[in-house]
Amino acid sequence: MTTTKTHGDKYAQKALPFFVTDSDELLGEVTAIVSVFGVVDDGNDRIWPGAFVKTITESGSRVKVLDQHQTDSTNRVLGKPVWMKEVGRAELPSQVLQRFPEATGGLLTKTQYNMKTQAGAEAFYRISAGDVTEYSIGY
């Protein structure tokens, strides 16, 4: 996962892993933990439970799945979240806990890629096949 922080008009990014828990080729959907809570990342930051509640509640319908955060064209939109929710430690998949035993929870998402577009279909297949090991979120 790459996280993006806004500093005025500038962005900072860092790369972190994400964890696919399910995929459905027919619907073009991928369910994944895209952020792990309570873990110190490479930038010495830590995301805590509750970090996404306000965004999900107030503007979750505005979230877009973009190609590398690019907003210069509608062609950059790869899909959309079907839903997003914070989960506690007990709901984390074993693969997350094996990698991050100190994890306190995470952001679980179901994303529907636009399979009618080449970019959306390619993103779906690369992610569901495990070829992509990092995901990008902006916060």
Secondary structure, DSSP 8 states (H G I E B T S, - for coil): -EEEEEETTEEEEEE-B-EEEEEETTTTEEEEEEEEET---TTS----TTTTHHHHHHHGGG--EESTT--S-GGGEEEEEEEEEEEEGGGS-HHHHHH-TT--EEEEEEEEE-TTSHHHHHHHHHHHTT---B-EEE-
